[in-house]
Amino acid sequence: MPARPYVLIIAGFDPSSGAGITADLKTFEQHKVYGLGVCSAITFQNESEFEGVEWISPESIMRQLDILFSKYTIAFAKIGLIENLEVLNRVVDFLQLQGCKVVWDPILRASAGYIIHSDFDNSLLRSVLSRIYLLTPNLPEFDFIKKQVNSIDILDLLDQTHLNAILLKGGHAVDEDCCDVLYHNGAKTLLKGDRISGAKHGTGCVLSSAIVSNLASGYSLTAACKSAKAYVEHFISSNQTLLGYHS
């Protein structure tokens, strides 16, 4: 049996395991990749309440990364919850030196409403985005990032920041179809799907981790996003609670 590719998640710990590092690891396992985890924060939450966050120091994050990369070859990593752009920039620098491509799921607000980030430095954000392989914002997150770099639309954002690709998630749209849009290499690809009734905690985490898994397994970017979207639709429809099942 061939060895599974290693993938890395840098994210917060959610005690409910609906989002964050444990949800990412569940997703990796279902996609037959081996997930390695670096904890960036401890959160005090369940699937419907968020009371706060305790950040892991940048030095401790880097120590976790150092020992993993001393042993494993990791081609793709996902970054979720992160304290600020300074920490993100340091982590992205390290990963880039290791030849590791980064998917950033920009978590700005918890699903329960807790605000995590309310402002980003313009020049530092531009620098970080220029080194990201894929950005996976929902519509409110995209609007926030667009304003921070003074872009008028998504094409302007790509041009200004030299960002490789954006997957704009359509879950917050009012359209009947739940359509995500991938922007990459000058092309716009619509990823159509069914709008499923109900909601799930951690869908953004699951989607981006499924994409990373697919990329590590050799999928093209478009195919990785399409397959991940189908996985999330199955995840959302798995039961009637806010905590989805992985299968």
Secondary structure, DSSP 8 states (H G I E B T S, - for coil): -----EEEEEEEE-TTSSSHHHHHHHHHHHTT-EEEEEEEEEEEE-SS-EEEEEE--HHHHHHHHHHHHTT--EEEEEE-S-S-HHHHHHHHHHHHHTT-EEEE----B-TTS-B------HHHHHHHHTT-SEE---HHHHHHHHHHTT-SSHHHHHHHH--SEEEE--TTS-SSS--EEEEETTEEEEE-----SS--TTHHHHHHHHHHHHHHTT--HHHHHHHHHHHHHHHHTT-SSSS----
